[in-house]
Each structure stands twice: as structure tokens, then as C-alpha cells.
Amino acid sequence: MPKDIIDTTFDKRLITRNLDNGTLTRKGLESHLKELPDLTDDVEVIELGDEVPGA
């Protein structure tokens, strides 16, 4: 993604609209997604039915 876009979480509809109107290219999106860190090892898995602390 271009550097002038603020780092934030984007709604899927916004990404789709930007792809449709040409503001964002599929290649640019794929390139950006490849640069994101893989955080799968840092997540906490919660099984359905488990008690969630603080909830």
C-alpha cells in the first residue's frame, strides 16, 4: 500500500471499493499483505465453551 495511507485496519468494503476504482491494485494489495508479520504464534486459541477471563 502507498506510504501516505495511515496504518490502520481497513474494512473489506473499503478495500473492495479501492480495487474497483483503481486506487489500489491487486498486485499492490498482495505485496502489502506479504510484508505483514506472521503473528500466528502469538495468538491465544480459545475453544468454544471455554471460560474467557475478564469477559
Residue, then its C-alpha position, 0 to 999 in steps of 0.5 A: m500500500p502507498k506510504d501516505i495511507i495511515d496504518t490502520t485496519f481497513d474494512k473489506r468494503l473499503i478495500t473492495r471499493n479501492l480495487d474497483n476504482g483503481t486506487l489500489t491494485r491487486k498486485g499492490l494489495e498482495s505485496h502489502l499483505k506479504e510484508l505483514p508479520d506472521l503473528t500466528d504464534d502469538v495468538e491465544v486459541i480459545e475453544l468454544g465453551d471455554e471460560v474467557p477471563g475478564a469477559 
